[in-house]
Amino acid sequence: MKENITLYELLNTFDELIKFDLLKKLTICSTSSASLIDRLNADIEEFYLSDIPLRLLRKKVFKVYHYENTIVVFKK
């Protein structure tokens, strides 16, 4: 995965997209910083791929966990 990629760019990259289980919902965690405390207090939402709102698609990706269907993004 490239650095400073948005969620939109990540989900439009075929090589990254096929690593997810698309029959299940994607878990998107929004965190305000990279610190462990902030990641533990992240806002967590679940969406099917076609239901992800634009406000999240513009966010920068912090970490991707393909095996858990989880993506961590920055709030700002």
N, C-alpha and C positions, 0 to 999 in steps of 0.2 A: 504494500500500500504506500502511495506517495504521501509526503508531508503536506500539511495545509490543504487538505481536500475537503470539499463540502459533502454533506450527506447525499445531496443530489448527484454529484459526480461519482461518488462511491457506488450508488445504486444503479448508475448507468454504465458501469464498467462490467462487461459480461464476465470477465475472469473472477471478479469479486462476487458478483451476484449469484453465480452458480454454486458458491460455497455455502450459501444459506439454505435452510430447509424452508422453501417457500409455501409449503402447505400449513406451516405454523405461523403464528404472529411474530413479528419482529419486536423485540424489546428495545426501546430507545430510552437511555438514561441521559438526562440533561444535568450537567454539573457546572458550577461556576468557576472552578479551577482544577488543576491537576493534583492538588493535595488529597491525601487519603481521607481526611475528615470531610471535605466537600464531596468526594465521590461516594462516601457512605450516606450522605444526606441528599443525594441526587433525586430529581424528579423522575419517576419511572412511568412510562406509558407504553402500551402495546398496540400495534397496528398491523394489519395486513399490508403488503407492499403497496397496493393501489390506494390505500386510505391514509397514507402519511401526509400530514398537512404541510403547506408551503412554509410555514414558520419554522418547521424543523428541517426541511430540505435545505435551507440557507445556512444552517449551522455548520461549524467546522468540526470534523471528526477527531476525537481524541484517541479512541481505542476501539478495535473491532474484535469480537469473540464469535467467530463463525460457528463453532460447535455448540454454542449456547443460544444462537440467534439473537445476540445482543450487540448493540452499538452504543458507545458512550460519546456524546457530543458536548461541546461547550455551550453554555447558555447565551453568551454574548456573541 
